[in-house]
Amino acid sequence: MQFLIEAIILCEFGGIIGIFLGVLTGNLVGLYLSSPVVIPYDWVIIGLVVCSVVGIVFGVYPAYKAAKLNPIDALRYE
């Protein structure tokens, strides 16, 4: 559960930073070109959902793999 929560939080944090930078860049380009800026909120939500899915997949897989290991064998190679 810890791997899952950590992976989701990190992916969402990265997604929020990416959305912020995308909106900032779009606003700067719109200002430079003197055109109206449109933020597609549906794509913002889709981006956050994709970030959540990536966090779930890459949080569950290592936890599942680690859970299947024998603790003695796992600590021997550390």
LINDARA-V758997 format. One record per residue. RES is the residue in three letters. PSI is psi in radians with two decimals (none if undefined). NEAR is the number of other ideal C-beta (glycine too) atoms within 8 Angstrom. Layout:
res = <RES,RES>
psi = <PSI,PSI>
near = <NEAR,NEAR>
//
This chain:
res = <MET,GLN,PHE,LEU,ILE,GLU,ALA,ILE,ILE,LEU,CYS,GLU,PHE,GLY,GLY,ILE,ILE,GLY,ILE,PHE,LEU,GLY,VAL,LEU,THR,GLY,ASN,LEU,VAL,GLY,LEU,TYR,LEU,SER,SER,PRO,VAL,VAL,ILE,PRO,TYR,ASP,TRP,VAL,ILE,ILE,GLY,LEU,VAL,VAL,CYS,SER,VAL,VAL,GLY,ILE,VAL,PHE,GLY,VAL,TYR,PRO,ALA,TYR,LYS,ALA,ALA,LYS,LEU,ASN,PRO,ILE,ASP,ALA,LEU,ARG,TYR,GLU>
psi = <-0.62,-0.75,-0.74,-0.84,-0.72,-0.76,-0.72,-0.76,-0.75,-0.72,-0.72,-0.69,-0.77,-0.67,-0.71,-0.70,-0.74,-0.73,-0.75,-0.80,-0.62,-0.75,-0.72,-0.80,-0.73,-0.70,-0.70,-0.73,-0.72,-0.67,-0.72,-0.68,-0.01,0.80,2.73,2.56,2.27,2.18,1.99,1.71,-0.49,-0.63,-0.49,-0.78,-0.73,-0.71,-0.72,-0.62,-0.73,-0.70,-0.70,-0.73,-0.74,-0.73,-0.70,-0.82,-0.84,0.01,-0.61,-0.72,-0.89,-0.61,-0.71,-0.75,-0.71,-0.57,-0.46,-0.20,2.59,2.21,-0.65,-0.78,-0.63,-0.67,-0.37,-0.61,0.04,none>
near = <5,5,11,12,9,9,12,12,9,9,13,12,8,9,12,9,8,9,11,8,8,8,9,8,8,10,9,8,8,11,8,6,6,5,5,4,8,4,7,6,6,6,7,10,8,8,11,12,8,9,12,11,8,9,15,11,8,10,14,10,8,9,11,8,8,9,6,5,8,5,6,6,8,10,7,6,5,4>
//
